[in-house]
Amino acid sequence: MVVSLVIGAIALVVFGPRFLDTTADVAERPPCDLLKAPCEWTTKDGDWRITLVSTEPGTQGMEYRLSVTVPKAPDRFLAVLRGQSMYMGEYPVPLVREQPLEYQARFTAPFCTTGADMIWRIDLQDGQEKLQNVPWALVFQAQK
C-alpha cells in the first residue's frame, strides 16, 4: 500500500504539471499576430475571421477592439486574455454580438513591468469550454 502511494506521488509530480500547463497545446500551433493581420481559417461549419485593432490609449493603457466573425453563433462567447511570454492570470472578455455572426469587444491589456515585451494570447471560449477548432495561437504584443 505504501509503495503504491509513493509511486502515485512520484507520477503526480512528474506528469501533473503537463495536465495543468495551458500553453502546451499553444506551442503546437503556429502564432498568428493579430495586430499585423487578421487571422482566418475554415472549419466544417464555415469561415472564421478575427481582427484586433489598437485604439486610443486610455487611463489604464492602450485600448484594443477585437472583432470576431463566426460561421455559427456560440451560446456564451468569450475571449480570454492570457500572458504568453509571462503568466499574469486570465482575463475573460465577453464578446458582444453586433450582427448575427459578428462579435466585438473592447479591452485594455493589463499593465506589465516588461512593457512592450509582453506577448498576450487570446483564447476563444464558448462558456467554460475552450474552442478546439482554432489552428492558430492568437497573439499580440502589448503597446504602450
FENDABEL-V162662 format. One record per residue. N is the residue number from 0. PSI is psi in radians with two decimals (999 if undefined). BURIAL is b if it has 9 or more other ideal C-beta (glycine too) atoms within 8 Angstrom, else e. Layout:
n:psi:burial
N:PSI:BURIAL
N:PSI:BURIAL
This chain:
n:psi:burial
0:-0.80:e
1:-0.70:e
2:-0.71:e
3:-0.73:e
4:-0.71:e
5:-0.78:e
6:-0.72:e
7:-0.72:e
8:-0.73:e
9:-0.76:e
10:-0.69:e
11:-0.73:e
12:-0.70:e
13:-0.84:e
14:-0.30:e
15:-0.85:e
16:-0.49:e
17:-0.62:e
18:-0.47:e
19:-0.27:e
20:1.98:e
21:-0.16:e
22:-0.10:e
23:-0.81:e
24:-0.44:e
25:-0.62:b
26:-0.45:e
27:-0.28:e
28:2.44:b
29:2.57:e
30:2.58:e
31:1.95:b
32:1.87:b
33:-0.45:b
34:-0.27:b
35:-0.66:e
36:2.76:e
37:2.66:e
38:2.23:b
39:2.58:e
40:2.88:b
41:2.37:e
42:-3.13:e
43:-0.41:e
44:-0.38:e
45:-2.79:e
46:2.47:e
47:2.54:b
48:2.26:b
49:2.29:b
50:2.63:b
51:2.24:b
52:2.32:e
53:2.39:e
54:-2.52:e
55:2.54:e
56:2.33:e
57:-2.98:e
58:-0.43:e
59:-0.04:e
60:-2.90:b
61:2.32:b
62:2.58:b
63:2.62:b
64:2.06:b
65:2.26:b
66:2.32:b
67:2.19:b
68:2.22:b
69:2.74:b
70:-0.42:e
71:2.32:e
72:2.19:e
73:2.85:b
74:-1.05:e
75:1.80:e
76:2.19:b
77:2.61:b
78:2.23:b
79:2.08:b
80:2.30:b
81:2.46:b
82:2.21:b
83:-0.77:b
84:-0.31:e
85:2.33:e
86:2.17:e
87:0.40:e
88:-3.04:e
89:2.36:e
90:1.75:b
91:2.38:b
92:1.90:b
93:2.36:e
94:2.28:b
95:2.30:e
96:2.15:b
97:-0.61:e
98:3.02:e
99:-0.65:e
100:0.40:e
101:2.32:b
102:2.64:b
103:2.74:b
104:2.58:b
105:2.39:e
106:2.88:b
107:2.23:b
108:2.37:b
109:2.56:b
110:2.45:e
111:2.46:b
112:-0.32:e
113:-0.12:e
114:-2.18:e
115:-0.08:e
116:-0.10:e
117:2.18:b
118:2.21:b
119:2.59:b
120:2.49:b
121:2.07:b
122:2.31:b
123:2.42:b
124:2.58:b
125:1.73:b
126:-2.18:e
127:-0.12:e
128:2.14:e
129:2.34:e
130:2.27:b
131:-0.13:e
132:0.21:e
133:1.98:b
134:-0.10:e
135:2.72:b
136:1.86:b
137:1.89:b
138:2.83:b
139:2.69:b
140:2.21:b
141:2.45:b
142:2.60:e
143:999:e
